[in-house]
Amino acid sequence: MDFAERLHSLAARIQEHSHMLSNEEMTKNALVLPFLQTLGYDPFNPQEVFPEYTADIGVKKGEKVDFAVMKNGDPIMLIECKSCKSDLKKVNPTQLLRYYQVTPTARIGILTNGVQYQFFTDLDRANIMDDKPYMVFDFSSPEESLVTELKKLTKSQFDVEKTLSAASELKYTRAIKRLFAEEMQSPSDEFVRIFACKVYSGKLMPAVRQKFAELVKKAIGIYINDVINDRLKHAMITQPDEDIEEVANVDAPDEKSEIITTEDELEAFYIVKSILREVVSPDRVVMRDTKSYCGVLLDDNNRKPLCRFHFNTSQYYLGLVANSDKDMEKFPINDLNDIYTYADRLKSTPSFYE
Protein backbone atom coordinates (compact mmCIF):
# COMPACT_ATOMS: atom_id res chain seq x y z
CA MET A 1 0.00 0.00 0.00
CA ASP A 2 1.50 3.35 -1.01
CA PHE A 3 1.50 6.50 1.13
CA ALA A 4 -1.62 8.02 -0.45
CA GLU A 5 -3.55 4.80 0.14
CA ARG A 6 -2.41 4.67 3.77
CA LEU A 7 -3.59 8.26 4.25
CA HIS A 8 -7.01 7.52 2.80
CA SER A 9 -7.28 4.40 4.92
CA LEU A 10 -6.47 6.51 8.00
CA ALA A 11 -9.07 9.08 6.90
CA ALA A 12 -11.71 6.35 6.84
CA ARG A 13 -10.65 5.22 10.31
CA ILE A 14 -10.71 8.75 11.71
CA GLN A 15 -14.16 9.46 10.31
CA GLU A 16 -15.43 6.21 11.77
CA HIS A 17 -13.97 6.60 15.27
CA SER A 18 -13.63 10.32 16.05
CA HIS A 19 -17.22 10.71 17.31
CA MET A 20 -16.48 8.08 19.99
CA LEU A 21 -13.57 10.03 21.54
CA SER A 22 -14.32 12.45 24.35
CA ASN A 23 -10.97 13.77 25.59
CA GLU A 24 -7.40 14.62 24.64
CA GLU A 25 -5.83 11.37 25.85
CA MET A 26 -8.21 9.26 23.77
CA THR A 27 -7.51 11.50 20.77
CA LYS A 28 -3.75 10.99 21.13
CA ASN A 29 -3.99 7.22 21.28
CA ALA A 30 -6.70 6.62 18.70
CA LEU A 31 -5.91 9.31 16.13
CA VAL A 32 -2.55 11.06 16.54
CA LEU A 33 -0.33 8.01 17.10
CA PRO A 34 -1.78 6.23 14.02
CA PHE A 35 -1.05 9.40 12.02
CA LEU A 36 2.60 9.33 13.10
CA GLN A 37 2.70 5.64 12.23
CA THR A 38 1.35 6.50 8.77
CA LEU A 39 4.26 8.92 8.39
CA GLY A 40 6.58 5.97 9.02
CA TYR A 41 7.56 6.68 12.64
CA ASP A 42 7.32 4.05 15.37
CA PRO A 43 5.05 5.58 18.03
CA PHE A 44 6.27 3.01 20.58
CA ASN A 45 9.95 3.82 20.13
CA PRO A 46 11.00 6.90 22.16
CA GLN A 47 13.98 7.32 19.85
CA GLU A 48 11.45 8.19 17.13
CA VAL A 49 8.39 9.47 19.00
CA PHE A 50 9.06 10.91 22.45
CA PRO A 51 5.87 11.47 24.51
CA GLU A 52 5.71 14.33 27.03
CA TYR A 53 8.96 15.83 25.77
CA THR A 54 10.38 18.40 28.22
CA ALA A 55 10.72 21.92 26.78
CA ASP A 56 11.77 24.17 29.70
CA ILE A 57 10.93 27.82 29.14
CA GLY A 58 13.18 30.24 31.07
CA VAL A 59 12.57 29.87 34.76
CA LYS A 60 9.47 27.81 34.05
CA LYS A 61 10.67 24.22 34.33
CA GLY A 62 8.94 20.97 33.51
CA GLU A 63 6.98 22.27 30.51
CA LYS A 64 6.11 19.32 28.31
CA VAL A 65 4.96 19.10 24.70
CA ASP A 66 2.69 16.14 23.91
CA PHE A 67 5.00 14.50 21.35
CA ALA A 68 8.39 15.18 19.82
CA VAL A 69 9.37 13.37 16.63
CA MET A 70 13.07 12.56 17.01
CA LYS A 71 15.99 12.12 14.63
CA ASN A 72 19.51 11.31 15.75
CA GLY A 73 18.58 12.13 19.35
CA ASP A 74 17.14 15.59 18.59
CA PRO A 75 13.51 16.65 18.12
CA ILE A 76 12.65 17.65 14.56
CA MET A 77 8.88 18.09 15.02
CA LEU A 78 6.85 19.16 18.04
CA ILE A 79 3.20 18.15 18.33
CA GLU A 80 0.65 19.82 20.58
CA CYS A 81 -2.60 17.83 20.85
CA LYS A 82 -6.13 18.89 21.69
CA SER A 83 -9.30 16.84 22.03
CA CYS A 84 -10.94 15.91 18.74
CA LYS A 85 -13.96 17.87 20.00
CA SER A 86 -11.87 21.07 19.97
CA ASP A 87 -12.25 23.63 17.20
CA LEU A 88 -8.68 24.50 16.21
CA LYS A 89 -9.84 27.80 14.72
CA LYS A 90 -10.50 28.91 18.30
CA VAL A 91 -7.22 27.53 19.71
CA ASN A 92 -4.34 29.99 20.08
CA PRO A 93 -1.05 28.24 19.21
CA THR A 94 0.86 30.32 21.81
CA GLN A 95 1.76 27.25 23.87
CA LEU A 96 3.25 25.47 20.85
CA LEU A 97 5.08 28.68 19.90
CA ARG A 98 6.81 28.74 23.31
CA TYR A 99 7.90 25.12 23.01
CA TYR A 100 9.16 25.77 19.49
CA GLN A 101 11.25 28.77 20.54
CA VAL A 102 13.24 26.82 23.13
CA THR A 103 13.75 23.76 20.89
CA PRO A 104 15.95 25.02 18.03
CA THR A 105 16.40 21.62 16.34
CA ALA A 106 12.65 21.34 15.78
CA ARG A 107 11.68 23.14 12.58
CA ILE A 108 8.10 21.90 12.30
CA GLY A 109 5.37 22.57 14.87
CA ILE A 110 2.05 20.74 14.63
CA LEU A 111 -1.19 21.69 16.34
CA THR A 112 -3.85 18.99 16.02
CA ASN A 113 -7.14 17.67 17.29
CA GLY A 114 -6.50 14.34 15.56
CA VAL A 115 -8.76 15.23 12.64
CA GLN A 116 -7.23 18.50 11.48
CA TYR A 117 -3.48 19.11 11.48
CA GLN A 118 -2.00 22.62 11.34
CA PHE A 119 1.67 22.72 10.31
CA PHE A 120 3.89 25.64 11.35
CA THR A 121 7.50 26.58 10.72
CA ASP A 122 9.69 29.69 11.05
CA LEU A 123 9.74 31.26 7.59
CA ASP A 124 9.45 34.86 8.79
CA ARG A 125 11.93 34.85 11.70
CA ALA A 126 14.46 32.14 12.55
CA ASN A 127 13.44 29.99 15.56
CA ILE A 128 10.26 32.04 16.04
CA MET A 129 7.27 30.02 14.92
CA ASP A 130 5.06 31.79 12.38
CA ASP A 131 1.66 32.96 13.58
CA LYS A 132 -0.16 31.15 10.79
CA PRO A 133 0.30 27.57 9.54
CA TYR A 134 1.86 27.01 6.15
CA MET A 135 -0.35 23.94 5.63
CA VAL A 136 -3.61 22.61 7.05
CA PHE A 137 -4.58 19.00 6.39
CA ASP A 138 -8.11 17.98 7.37
CA PHE A 139 -8.92 14.27 7.42
CA SER A 140 -12.65 15.01 7.30
CA SER A 141 -12.12 16.34 3.76
CA PRO A 142 -8.61 15.36 2.62
CA GLU A 143 -7.07 17.68 0.04
CA GLU A 144 -5.43 15.49 -2.59
CA SER A 145 -2.91 18.17 -3.59
CA LEU A 146 -1.44 18.14 -0.05
CA VAL A 147 -0.63 14.41 -0.02
CA THR A 148 2.71 15.09 -1.70
CA GLU A 149 3.52 17.77 0.88
CA LEU A 150 2.72 15.42 3.76
CA LYS A 151 4.93 12.76 2.23
CA LYS A 152 7.90 15.12 2.66
CA LEU A 153 7.44 14.79 6.44
CA THR A 154 7.68 11.01 6.44
CA LYS A 155 10.59 9.30 8.15
CA SER A 156 12.11 8.12 4.87
CA GLN A 157 11.92 11.49 3.11
CA PHE A 158 12.31 14.12 5.85
CA ASP A 159 14.99 16.65 4.94
CA VAL A 160 15.05 19.99 6.77
CA GLU A 161 16.13 22.17 3.84
CA LYS A 162 13.76 20.56 1.35
CA THR A 163 10.92 20.67 3.86
CA LEU A 164 11.42 24.39 4.57
CA SER A 165 11.72 25.18 0.87
CA ALA A 166 8.48 23.32 0.16
CA ALA A 167 6.81 25.01 3.15
CA SER A 168 7.79 28.45 1.85
CA GLU A 169 6.42 27.72 -1.60
CA LEU A 170 3.22 26.22 -0.21
CA LYS A 171 2.65 29.09 2.22
CA TYR A 172 2.90 31.81 -0.41
CA THR A 173 1.15 30.02 -3.27
CA ARG A 174 -1.82 29.27 -1.00
CA ALA A 175 -1.81 32.87 0.25
CA ILE A 176 -1.86 34.11 -3.35
CA LYS A 177 -4.63 31.66 -4.18
CA ARG A 178 -6.67 32.96 -1.24
CA LEU A 179 -6.09 36.58 -2.28
CA PHE A 180 -7.10 35.80 -5.84
CA ALA A 181 -10.32 34.21 -4.58
CA GLU A 182 -11.02 37.38 -2.56
CA GLU A 183 -10.34 39.56 -5.61
CA MET A 184 -12.75 37.44 -7.61
CA GLN A 185 -15.47 38.06 -5.07
CA SER A 186 -14.79 41.77 -4.61
CA PRO A 187 -12.04 43.24 -6.84
CA SER A 188 -9.92 45.88 -5.11
CA ASP A 189 -9.10 49.23 -6.75
CA GLU A 190 -5.48 48.12 -7.30
CA PHE A 191 -6.57 44.88 -8.98
CA VAL A 192 -9.06 46.67 -11.24
CA ARG A 193 -6.50 49.32 -12.19
CA ILE A 194 -4.04 46.67 -13.46
CA PHE A 195 -6.49 45.61 -16.16
CA ALA A 196 -8.31 48.86 -16.80
CA CYS A 197 -5.12 50.79 -17.55
CA LYS A 198 -4.22 48.31 -20.30
CA VAL A 199 -7.53 48.55 -22.17
CA TYR A 200 -8.90 52.00 -21.29
CA SER A 201 -7.10 55.26 -22.15
CA GLY A 202 -9.35 57.63 -20.23
CA LYS A 203 -9.14 58.77 -16.63
CA LEU A 204 -10.36 56.24 -14.07
CA MET A 205 -13.05 58.29 -12.39
CA PRO A 206 -15.03 56.58 -9.60
CA ALA A 207 -17.93 55.68 -11.90
CA VAL A 208 -15.56 54.24 -14.53
CA ARG A 209 -13.63 52.30 -11.88
CA GLN A 210 -16.87 50.81 -10.56
CA LYS A 211 -17.86 49.75 -14.06
CA PHE A 212 -14.47 48.11 -14.64
CA ALA A 213 -14.70 46.31 -11.30
CA GLU A 214 -17.74 44.45 -12.63
CA LEU A 215 -16.14 43.92 -16.05
CA VAL A 216 -12.93 42.48 -14.58
CA LYS A 217 -14.85 40.12 -12.33
CA LYS A 218 -17.06 39.00 -15.23
CA ALA A 219 -14.16 38.57 -17.69
CA ILE A 220 -12.09 36.44 -15.32
CA GLY A 221 -15.15 34.32 -14.52
CA ILE A 222 -15.75 33.73 -18.23
CA TYR A 223 -12.10 32.83 -18.76
CA ILE A 224 -12.11 30.28 -15.91
CA ASN A 225 -15.33 28.74 -17.23
CA ASP A 226 -13.80 28.48 -20.71
CA VAL A 227 -10.77 26.65 -19.30
CA ILE A 228 -12.97 24.24 -17.35
CA ASN A 229 -15.27 23.61 -20.31
CA ASP A 230 -12.30 22.99 -22.58
CA ARG A 231 -10.98 20.34 -20.19
CA LEU A 232 -14.35 18.67 -19.79
CA LYS A 233 -15.70 18.79 -23.34
CA HIS A 234 -14.17 15.42 -24.29
CA ALA A 235 -15.26 13.79 -21.02
CA MET A 236 -18.88 14.78 -21.68
CA ILE A 237 -19.01 12.86 -24.98
CA THR A 238 -21.00 9.64 -24.43
CA GLN A 239 -21.46 6.52 -26.52
CA PRO A 240 -24.42 4.11 -26.48
CA ASP A 241 -22.48 1.10 -25.23
CA GLU A 242 -20.22 2.07 -22.33
CA ASP A 243 -18.71 -1.40 -21.97
CA ILE A 244 -17.71 -1.42 -25.64
CA GLU A 245 -16.17 2.04 -25.18
CA GLU A 246 -14.13 0.80 -22.23
CA VAL A 247 -12.70 -2.11 -24.21
CA ALA A 248 -12.01 0.18 -27.18
CA ASN A 249 -10.00 2.51 -25.02
CA VAL A 250 -7.57 -0.28 -24.16
CA ASP A 251 -6.57 -0.63 -27.80
CA ALA A 252 -6.81 3.04 -28.78
CA PRO A 253 -4.00 5.09 -27.19
CA ASP A 254 -4.92 8.16 -29.27
CA GLU A 255 -8.38 8.27 -27.69
CA LYS A 256 -6.92 7.63 -24.25
CA SER A 257 -4.84 10.77 -24.59
CA GLU A 258 -8.07 12.79 -24.68
CA ILE A 259 -9.19 11.45 -21.30
CA ILE A 260 -8.50 13.65 -18.28
CA THR A 261 -8.56 11.98 -14.86
CA THR A 262 -9.55 14.65 -12.34
CA GLU A 263 -8.38 15.03 -8.74
CA ASP A 264 -11.90 14.20 -7.53
CA GLU A 265 -11.82 10.93 -9.47
CA LEU A 266 -8.43 10.05 -7.99
CA GLU A 267 -9.60 10.87 -4.46
CA ALA A 268 -12.80 8.86 -4.95
CA PHE A 269 -10.69 5.92 -6.19
CA TYR A 270 -8.51 6.01 -3.06
CA ILE A 271 -11.61 6.12 -0.87
CA VAL A 272 -13.07 3.07 -2.62
CA LYS A 273 -9.73 1.27 -2.45
CA SER A 274 -9.44 1.91 1.29
CA ILE A 275 -12.98 0.58 1.82
CA LEU A 276 -12.40 -2.56 -0.27
CA ARG A 277 -9.07 -3.44 1.35
CA GLU A 278 -11.10 -5.19 4.07
CA VAL A 279 -12.33 -7.77 1.55
CA VAL A 280 -9.77 -7.85 -1.31
CA SER A 281 -6.08 -7.13 -1.74
CA PRO A 282 -5.56 -3.43 -2.71
CA ASP A 283 -3.45 -4.36 -5.74
CA ARG A 284 -6.51 -6.08 -7.26
CA VAL A 285 -8.48 -2.81 -7.29
CA VAL A 286 -7.68 -0.85 -10.46
CA MET A 287 -8.98 2.42 -11.91
CA ARG A 288 -9.65 2.69 -15.63
CA ASP A 289 -10.85 6.06 -16.92
CA THR A 290 -13.07 6.46 -19.99
CA LYS A 291 -14.66 9.40 -21.80
CA SER A 292 -18.07 8.97 -20.18
CA TYR A 293 -17.18 7.73 -16.70
CA CYS A 294 -14.30 6.58 -14.50
CA GLY A 295 -14.49 2.88 -13.66
CA VAL A 296 -13.06 0.87 -10.79
CA LEU A 297 -12.41 -2.75 -11.71
CA LEU A 298 -11.44 -5.95 -9.95
CA ASP A 299 -8.22 -7.45 -11.38
CA ASP A 300 -8.22 -4.77 -14.11
CA ASN A 301 -10.98 -6.75 -15.83
CA ASN A 302 -13.77 -4.75 -17.47
CA ARG A 303 -16.08 -7.72 -16.86
CA LYS A 304 -15.61 -7.22 -13.11
CA PRO A 305 -16.78 -3.65 -12.40
CA LEU A 306 -16.74 -2.60 -8.76
CA CYS A 307 -18.20 0.88 -9.21
CA ARG A 308 -18.21 3.88 -11.52
CA PHE A 309 -17.71 7.61 -10.98
CA HIS A 310 -19.96 9.80 -13.11
CA PHE A 311 -18.29 13.14 -12.34
CA ASN A 312 -18.59 14.87 -15.71
CA THR A 313 -21.46 17.16 -14.70
CA SER A 314 -22.10 19.47 -11.75
CA GLN A 315 -24.12 16.69 -10.05
CA TYR A 316 -21.86 13.76 -9.18
CA TYR A 317 -23.16 10.17 -9.29
CA LEU A 318 -21.72 6.95 -7.88
CA GLY A 319 -22.52 3.88 -9.96
CA LEU A 320 -22.85 0.63 -7.97
CA VAL A 321 -23.24 -2.94 -9.17
CA ALA A 322 -26.77 -4.07 -8.32
CA ASN A 323 -26.48 -7.83 -8.84
CA SER A 324 -24.46 -10.66 -10.34
CA ASP A 325 -25.76 -9.68 -13.80
CA LYS A 326 -23.73 -6.48 -13.34
CA ASP A 327 -26.69 -4.13 -13.66
CA MET A 328 -25.63 -0.65 -12.50
CA GLU A 329 -27.47 1.72 -10.19
CA LYS A 330 -26.55 5.41 -9.99
CA PHE A 331 -26.74 7.35 -6.73
CA PRO A 332 -26.27 11.14 -6.46
CA ILE A 333 -23.50 12.28 -4.10
CA ASN A 334 -22.92 15.84 -2.95
CA ASP A 335 -19.52 15.21 -1.39
CA LEU A 336 -16.85 12.57 -1.94
CA ASN A 337 -17.21 11.53 1.69
CA ASP A 338 -20.74 10.36 0.81
CA ILE A 339 -19.04 7.32 -0.77
CA TYR A 340 -18.43 5.98 2.73
CA THR A 341 -22.21 5.60 3.20
CA TYR A 342 -22.15 2.93 0.49
CA ALA A 343 -19.25 1.01 2.05
CA ASP A 344 -21.32 -2.14 2.68
CA ARG A 345 -22.56 -2.20 -0.92
CA LEU A 346 -19.01 -1.79 -2.21
CA LYS A 347 -17.63 -4.52 0.04
CA SER A 348 -20.29 -6.97 -1.16
CA THR A 349 -19.54 -6.40 -4.86
CA PRO A 350 -16.38 -8.59 -5.20
CA SER A 351 -18.45 -11.60 -4.10
CA PHE A 352 -20.32 -11.41 -7.45
CA TYR A 353 -17.09 -12.49 -9.20
CA GLU A 354 -15.72 -15.10 -6.80
C-alpha positions in Angstrom: 0.0 0.0 0.0 1.5 3.4 -1.0 1.5 6.5 1.1 -1.6 8.0 -0.5 -3.6 4.8 0.1 -2.4 4.7 3.8 -3.6 8.3 4.3 -7.0 7.5 2.8 -7.3 4.4 4.9 -6.5 6.5 8.0 -9.1 9.1 6.9 -11.7 6.4 6.8 -10.6 5.2 10.3 -10.7 8.8 11.7 -14.2 9.5 10.3 -15.4 6.2 11.8 -14.0 6.6 15.3 -13.6 10.3 16.0 -17.2 10.7 17.3 -16.5 8.1 20.0 -13.6 10.0 21.5 -14.3 12.5 24.3 -11.0 13.8 25.6 -7.4 14.6 24.6 -5.8 11.4 25.8 -8.2 9.3 23.8 -7.5 11.5 20.8 -3.7 11.0 21.1 -4.0 7.2 21.3 -6.7 6.6 18.7 -5.9 9.3 16.1 -2.5 11.1 16.5 -0.3 8.0 17.1 -1.8 6.2 14.0 -1.1 9.4 12.0 2.6 9.3 13.1 2.7 5.6 12.2 1.4 6.5 8.8 4.3 8.9 8.4 6.6 6.0 9.0 7.6 6.7 12.6 7.3 4.0 15.4 5.0 5.6 18.0 6.3 3.0 20.6 10.0 3.8 20.1 11.0 6.9 22.2 14.0 7.3 19.8 11.5 8.2 17.1 8.4 9.5 19.0 9.1 10.9 22.5 5.9 11.5 24.5 5.7 14.3 27.0 9.0 15.8 25.8 10.4 18.4 28.2 10.7 21.9 26.8 11.8 24.2 29.7 10.9 27.8 29.1 13.2 30.2 31.1 12.6 29.9 34.8 9.5 27.8 34.0 10.7 24.2 34.3 8.9 21.0 33.5 7.0 22.3 30.5 6.1 19.3 28.3 5.0 19.1 24.7 2.7 16.1 23.9 5.0 14.5 21.3 8.4 15.2 19.8 9.4 13.4 16.6 13.1 12.6 17.0 16.0 12.1 14.6 19.5 11.3 15.8 18.6 12.1 19.4 17.1 15.6 18.6 13.5 16.7 18.1 12.6 17.6 14.6 8.9 18.1 15.0 6.8 19.2 18.0 3.2 18.2 18.3 0.6 19.8 20.6 -2.6 17.8 20.9 -6.1 18.9 21.7 -9.3 16.8 22.0 -10.9 15.9 18.7 -14.0 17.9 20.0 -11.9 21.1 20.0 -12.3 23.6 17.2 -8.7 24.5 16.2 -9.8 27.8 14.7 -10.5 28.9 18.3 -7.2 27.5 19.7 -4.3 30.0 20.1 -1.0 28.2 19.2 0.9 30.3 21.8 1.8 27.3 23.9 3.3 25.5 20.8 5.1 28.7 19.9 6.8 28.7 23.3 7.9 25.1 23.0 9.2 25.8 19.5 11.2 28.8 20.5 13.2 26.8 23.1 13.7 23.8 20.9 15.9 25.0 18.0 16.4 21.6 16.3 12.7 21.3 15.8 11.7 23.1 12.6 8.1 21.9 12.3 5.4 22.6 14.9 2.0 20.7 14.6 -1.2 21.7 16.3 -3.8 19.0 16.0 -7.1 17.7 17.3 -6.5 14.3 15.6 -8.8 15.2 12.6 -7.2 18.5 11.5 -3.5 19.1 11.5 -2.0 22.6 11.3 1.7 22.7 10.3 3.9 25.6 11.4 7.5 26.6 10.7 9.7 29.7 11.0 9.7 31.3 7.6 9.4 34.9 8.8 11.9 34.8 11.7 14.5 32.1 12.6 13.4 30.0 15.6 10.3 32.0 16.0 7.3 30.0 14.9 5.1 31.8 12.4 1.7 33.0 13.6 -0.2 31.1 10.8 0.3 27.6 9.5 1.9 27.0 6.2 -0.4 23.9 5.6 -3.6 22.6 7.1 -4.6 19.0 6.4 -8.1 18.0 7.4 -8.9 14.3 7.4 -12.7 15.0 7.3 -12.1 16.3 3.8 -8.6 15.4 2.6 -7.1 17.7 0.0 -5.4 15.5 -2.6 -2.9 18.2 -3.6 -1.4 18.1 -0.1 -0.6 14.4 0.0 2.7 15.1 -1.7 3.5 17.8 0.9 2.7 15.4 3.8 4.9 12.8 2.2 7.9 15.1 2.7 7.4 14.8 6.4 7.7 11.0 6.4 10.6 9.3 8.2 12.1 8.1 4.9 11.9 11.5 3.1 12.3 14.1 5.8 15.0 16.6 4.9 15.0 20.0 6.8 16.1 22.2 3.8 13.8 20.6 1.3 10.9 20.7 3.9 11.4 24.4 4.6 11.7 25.2 0.9 8.5 23.3 0.2 6.8 25.0 3.1 7.8 28.4 1.8 6.4 27.7 -1.6 3.2 26.2 -0.2 2.6 29.1 2.2 2.9 31.8 -0.4 1.1 30.0 -3.3 -1.8 29.3 -1.0 -1.8 32.9 0.3 -1.9 34.1 -3.3 -4.6 31.7 -4.2 -6.7 33.0 -1.2 -6.1 36.6 -2.3 -7.1 35.8 -5.8 -10.3 34.2 -4.6 -11.0 37.4 -2.6 -10.3 39.6 -5.6 -12.7 37.4 -7.6 -15.5 38.1 -5.1 -14.8 41.8 -4.6 -12.0 43.2 -6.8 -9.9 45.9 -5.1 -9.1 49.2 -6.7 -5.5 48.1 -7.3 -6.6 44.9 -9.0 -9.1 46.7 -11.2 -6.5 49.3 -12.2 -4.0 46.7 -13.5 -6.5 45.6 -16.2 -8.3 48.9 -16.8 -5.1 50.8 -17.6 -4.2 48.3 -20.3 -7.5 48.5 -22.2 -8.9 52.0 -21.3 -7.1 55.3 -22.1 -9.4 57.6 -20.2 -9.1 58.8 -16.6 -10.4 56.2 -14.1 -13.1 58.3 -12.4 -15.0 56.6 -9.6 -17.9 55.7 -11.9 -15.6 54.2 -14.5 -13.6 52.3 -11.9 -16.9 50.8 -10.6 -17.9 49.8 -14.1 -14.5 48.1 -14.6 -14.7 46.3 -11.3 -17.7 44.4 -12.6 -16.1 43.9 -16.0 -12.9 42.5 -14.6 -14.9 40.1 -12.3 -17.1 39.0 -15.2 -14.2 38.6 -17.7 -12.1 36.4 -15.3 -15.1 34.3 -14.5 -15.7 33.7 -18.2 -12.1 32.8 -18.8 -12.1 30.3 -15.9 -15.3 28.7 -17.2 -13.8 28.5 -20.7 -10.8 26.7 -19.3 -13.0 24.2 -17.4 -15.3 23.6 -20.3 -12.3 23.0 -22.6 -11.0 20.3 -20.2 -14.4 18.7 -19.8 -15.7 18.8 -23.3 -14.2 15.4 -24.3 -15.3 13.8 -21.0 -18.9 14.8 -21.7 -19.0 12.9 -25.0 -21.0 9.6 -24.4 -21.5 6.5 -26.5 -24.4 4.1 -26.5 -22.5 1.1 -25.2 -20.2 2.1 -22.3 -18.7 -1.4 -22.0 -17.7 -1.4 -25.6 -16.2 2.0 -25.2 -14.1 0.8 -22.2 -12.7 -2.1 -24.2 -12.0 0.2 -27.2 -10.0 2.5 -25.0 -7.6 -0.3 -24.2 -6.6 -0.6 -27.8 -6.8 3.0 -28.8 -4.0 5.1 -27.2 -4.9 8.2 -29.3 -8.4 8.3 -27.7 -6.9 7.6 -24.2 -4.8 10.8 -24.6 -8.1 12.8 -24.7 -9.2 11.4 -21.3 -8.5 13.7 -18.3 -8.6 12.0 -14.9 -9.5 14.7 -12.3 -8.4 15.0 -8.7 -11.9 14.2 -7.5 -11.8 10.9 -9.5 -8.4 10.1 -8.0 -9.6 10.9 -4.5 -12.8 8.9 -5.0 -10.7 5.9 -6.2 -8.5 6.0 -3.1 -11.6 6.1 -0.9 -13.1 3.1 -2.6 -9.7 1.3 -2.4 -9.4 1.9 1.3 -13.0 0.6 1.8 -12.4 -2.6 -0.3 -9.1 -3.4 1.3 -11.1 -5.2 4.1 -12.3 -7.8 1.6 -9.8 -7.8 -1.3 -6.1 -7.1 -1.7 -5.6 -3.4 -2.7 -3.4 -4.4 -5.7 -6.5 -6.1 -7.3 -8.5 -2.8 -7.3 -7.7 -0.8 -10.5 -9.0 2.4 -11.9 -9.7 2.7 -15.6 -10.9 6.1 -16.9 -13.1 6.5 -20.0 -14.7 9.4 -21.8 -18.1 9.0 -20.2 -17.2 7.7 -16.7 -14.3 6.6 -14.5 -14.5 2.9 -13.7 -13.1 0.9 -10.8 -12.4 -2.8 -11.7 -11.4 -6.0 -10.0 -8.2 -7.4 -11.4 -8.2 -4.8 -14.1 -11.0 -6.8 -15.8 -13.8 -4.8 -17.5 -16.1 -7.7 -16.9 -15.6 -7.2 -13.1 -16.8 -3.6 -12.4 -16.7 -2.6 -8.8 -18.2 0.9 -9.2 -18.2 3.9 -11.5 -17.7 7.6 -11.0 -20.0 9.8 -13.1 -18.3 13.1 -12.3 -18.6 14.9 -15.7 -21.5 17.2 -14.7 -22.1 19.5 -11.8 -24.1 16.7 -10.1 -21.9 13.8 -9.2 -23.2 10.2 -9.3 -21.7 6.9 -7.9 -22.5 3.9 -10.0 -22.9 0.6 -8.0 -23.2 -2.9 -9.2 -26.8 -4.1 -8.3 -26.5 -7.8 -8.8 -24.5 -10.7 -10.3 -25.8 -9.7 -13.8 -23.7 -6.5 -13.3 -26.7 -4.1 -13.7 -25.6 -0.7 -12.5 -27.5 1.7 -10.2 -26.6 5.4 -10.0 -26.7 7.3 -6.7 -26.3 11.1 -6.5 -23.5 12.3 -4.1 -22.9 15.8 -2.9 -19.5 15.2 -1.4 -16.8 12.6 -1.9 -17.2 11.5 1.7 -20.7 10.4 0.8 -19.0 7.3 -0.8 -18.4 6.0 2.7 -22.2 5.6 3.2 -22.1 2.9 0.5 -19.3 1.0 2.1 -21.3 -2.1 2.7 -22.6 -2.2 -0.9 -19.0 -1.8 -2.2 -17.6 -4.5 0.0 -20.3 -7.0 -1.2 -19.5 -6.4 -4.9 -16.4 -8.6 -5.2 -18.5 -11.6 -4.1 -20.3 -11.4 -7.5 -17.1 -12.5 -9.2 -15.7 -15.1 -6.8 
